Amino acid sequence: MDTERLYSDRARKMRSSEIRELLELSQRPGVISFAGGLPNPNAFPVEEIREIVNRILDEEGGKALQYGPTAGLKEFREELVRYVGREGIKAKLENVFVTVGSQQALDLIGRVFINEGDVILVGLPTYLGAINAFLAYGANLVGVPLDENGMRVDLLEEKIKELRQKGESIKLIYTVPTFQNPAGVELSNDRRKRIVEIAEKYDLLIVEDEPYHALRFEGESLPSIKSYDKSGHVIYMATFSKILAPGFRLAYVVASEEIARKMIIAKQSVDLCTPTFTQLIAHYYIRNGYMEKHIPKIIEMYKRKRDIMLEAMEKYFPDGCKWTKPRGGMFLWVELPKHISTIEMFQDAVKEKVAYVHGKAFHVDGSGENTMRLNFTNPSDELIEEGIRRLAKVIKERM
Ligand SMILES: Cc1ncc(COP(=O)(O)O)c(C=O)c1O
């Protein structure tokens, strides 16, 4: 059968995530993997969830196993309104809805906003899952460089002017402001304010994707971009994947009432509703103060792991390598001398039984071949040092 002929134009554009394929190699026995973006399984509150699940099944089993509203359970959304309120986001019930992971929210944005060729401005580098979600809808992704304070909003504005002059249709700016995946950097407060001004001036949307905001090891928490938004230009999304359990596939969006309504309509035909069961668990978890007690435990574990990785890099990495020192989140970003390709080096790394994700995967302009992303949250403390020692050996050989 000629399936190629049968595929839609949309399906032809779909790309398998390079990370997912690399993950298979990195899961070979004995390989120490810094490649995935996985939380540490020891950070999952298994016993607490067991207790809560029993309670929910006893008290409201009929509801837990039933279909629910597409926007999410009303009581859970009300809880989320309070939850985001603590971060300075003023939302009403109509502004908040629940999704199956923030990956679904990114896909819904594609469905609702992207026509073939529409420009989306993204960081250089940026989250690969967003790149793939937007490309599937035919977006033209244009990169804006980052520095240690996140996206260069001065260059962002220049890019917008340049693209407008060429008559391009620019729809939105996608950003992961806090402990960005993959670079680990934070968008400074000034830039958070400025990016809203730019969105208003040019009438563009901002997608603020915030999975790592709560995972801060040090420094003051910064206001969300959404908290500066008075005109409905910001679509904020956050997830329970990194602070509770990615297996719940639970996230939420805060947007203007109009945009929320449209995205909920799009979601209706995707899945009818987010599982009611996991919403009830997460709701119970927040309402009864478990979350407040749990997050500091994750922070303690991840901070320790970051420190072990940074110390090992100081000790083993050769001169000529640079890396970020993230103040939270799950990743750090490494820049090698220009002549080293982390794509070519990957085979050597797998032979040495260590894995990473090459940085080019996160660059929409094809640059970044001398960079890589390292995850420090998933490996055990002991394996982090050994993995960095192996990686340093591979780099030195290439140098
Ligand atoms: C920036 C960013 N957005 C979205 C996601 C997807 O998260 P979820 O598990 O909520 O779909 C991730 C996961 O790594 C991420 O890093």
The ligand as an SDF file (V2000), in Angstrom:
LIG
                    3D

 16 16  0  0  0  0  0  0  0  0999 V2000
    9.6260   23.6710   28.4230 C   0  0  0  0  0  0  0  0  0  0  0  0
    8.7590   22.4780   28.4760 C   0  0  0  0  0  0  0  0  0  0  0  0
    7.4840   22.5650   28.0790 N   0  0  0  0  0  0  0  0  0  0  0  0
    6.6600   21.5170   28.1090 C   0  0  0  0  0  0  0  0  0  0  0  0
    7.0960   20.2760   28.5470 C   0  0  0  0  0  0  0  0  0  0  0  0
    6.1250   19.1210   28.5310 C   0  0  0  0  0  0  0  0  0  0  0  0
    5.6760   18.8540   29.7940 O   0  0  0  0  0  0  0  0  0  0  0  0
    4.3960   17.9760   30.1010 P   0  0  0  0  0  0  0  0  0  0  0  0
    4.9050   16.7580   30.8060 O   0  0  0  0  0  0  0  0  0  0  0  0
    3.5380   18.8270   30.9760 O   0  0  0  0  0  0  0  0  0  0  0  0
    3.7220   17.6590   28.8130 O   0  0  0  0  0  0  0  0  0  0  0  0
    8.4140   20.1290   28.9750 C   0  0  0  0  0  0  0  0  0  0  0  0
    8.9060   18.8170   29.4250 C   0  0  0  0  0  0  0  0  0  0  0  0
   10.0660   18.5540   29.5470 O   0  0  0  0  0  0  0  0  0  0  0  0
    9.2630   21.2590   28.9480 C   0  0  0  0  0  0  0  0  0  0  0  0
   10.5420   21.2040   29.3420 O   0  0  0  0  0  0  0  0  0  0  0  0
  1  2  1  0
  2  3  1  0
  2 15  2  0
  3  4  2  0
  4  5  1  0
  5  6  1  0
  5 12  2  0
  6  7  1  0
  7  8  1  0
  8  9  2  0
  8 10  1  0
  8 11  1  0
 12 13  1  0
 12 15  1  0
 13 14  2  0
 15 16  1  0
M  END
$$$$
